[in-house]
Amino acid sequence: MSQHYYEAADLNKFGKITDFQKVVGDKFFNWYSEVFKDSALSAKEKSLIALAVAHAVQCPYCIDAYSTDAFEKGYSPAQMMEAVHVAAAIRGGASMVHGVQMMNKVNEISM
């Protein structure tokens, strides 16, 4: 297969999501830009959080965007990878903790 479902060039089209729904799209972008401003957390800190979340939700566009953003904001590759490991640990832990649900069910049906 010569084409990919995710095309890197599509990241540049993100702003065009307002083409099909301008009012809601504009509201999203206003909110999105407000979220990433310096506030209780710095824009730099939010960039690293976004990078970790991008990996947790497995968004290739977000991974590209926030890898670039975090690096440009001064994070080292080691810091960025550590954030990815944190996301992976939380994601793995979320799967594992649901094992309690399985244990509860097995205990219920085995009685």
Stockholm file with secondary structure:
# STOCKHOLM 1.0

chainA/1-111         MSQHYYEAADLNKFGKITDFQKVVGDKFFNWYSEVFKDSALSAKEKSLIALAVAHAVQCPYCIDAYSTDAFEKGYSPAQMMEAVHVAAAIRGGASMVHGVQMMNKVNEISM
#=GR chainA/1-111 SS CCCCSSCGGGGGGGGGGGGSCHHHHHHHHHHHHHHTSSSSSCHHHHHHHHHHHHHHTTCHHHHHHHHHHHHHTTCCHHHHHHHHHHHHHHHHHHHHHTHHHHHHHHHHHTC
#=GC SS_cons         CCCCSSCGGGGGGGGGGGGSCHHHHHHHHHHHHHHTSSSSSCHHHHHHHHHHHHHHTTCHHHHHHHHHHHHHTTCCHHHHHHHHHHHHHHHHHHHHHTHHHHHHHHHHHTC
//
